[in-house]
Amino acid sequence: LDIAGAIAASQRARGRCATVAVEAMSFIAPVKVGDVLCVYCDILSVGTTSISVAVEAWVRRNKFWDRVKVTEAVFIYVALDEQGNKRPVEG
């Protein structure tokens, strides 16, 4: 989940980002052997140097490919410059 959120944050920041916090994480249902895991991200807010990302994990399960939400979380990332220091988010 963190990697998926970091990809979304990095695309929005147009550069490197690092995880600084997990605001909330709910484990709703177990992931079972044979499930296909799908992860979806949505940018919630953009601050001067930070980006909040909502991340949901769903599985496709059984021969009917039923969809079940298994996890939801909110991650906070900070944009980084070449030296690893905080930098303003572009745009």
C-alpha positions, 0 to 999 in steps of 0.5 A: 500500500505504501509503495502504491501511495508513493507512486501516486505522490511522486507523480503529483510532486513530479519527483521523489517523495518519502512517507512521513505518516500513516494517518489511518489504516483499516484492515477490513477483510483478509486476503486469501490465497488465490485472490488478485490484489488491486490497489487504488490511490486518490490524492486527497490534498496537497500542501506546501511540501506534503501530499495526502493520499487515500489508498484502497486495496480490493481483491477479486475473488473466486470464479465469479471475480467478486470484488471485496475491499480488504484495506483502506488507509491514508498516507502522508508523503513529503516531496524531496529534492536531490539532497533528500531535503523537503521541497515545495510541491510543483503545480 
